[in-house]
Amino acid sequence: QRMWFKLELVKMDGYDNIYGPDIFVDEFCKNVFGLPKDRVFSPEAPKPVKQYVKWLQRSLKRLDKQGKATTRLKEFEKLSGTDDIYSARYPNTKKNPRILYFYIKDSKIVLLYPFLEKNKSDYQHGIGIAETRKTTFEAQWPLDE
């Protein structure tokens, strides 16, 4: 039994050009660590957890400032065979997290879905979710902020 709820597109706190689902941070914590947000962002969070949180913040800061220019960096790539979906990755790490996103109006970034890539099918699953969300968010744009 799946619960259907409407995802809301919101501007991400602390960034000028980044938007995402209102549940993005919770989803990142759940999908990457299997932990609730308050445990992940607590000062007592284990060191490896902090390392991935730093990666998330660093990646978003880069996207916020550099936009499409980030695709020149090895941590960001355009996914072939998708409808203009991009991926931020943290290569050579144990967890191998991914954040799927797209560009709207060329300069605004919309985060779609965070997940761990353990095998090829994880990617296909992630892309499926991302493509559905992209359609939803394109219909919600522009936001009246």
PyMOL commands that set and color helices and strands:
alter all, ss='L'
color gray80, all
select helices_A, chain A and resi 24-33+37-40+47-72+120-140
alter helices_A, ss='H'
color red, helices_A
select strands_A, chain A and resi 9-11+18-21+76-78+86-89+97-104+108-116
alter strands_A, ss='S'
color yellow, strands_A
deselect
rebuild
show_as cartoon
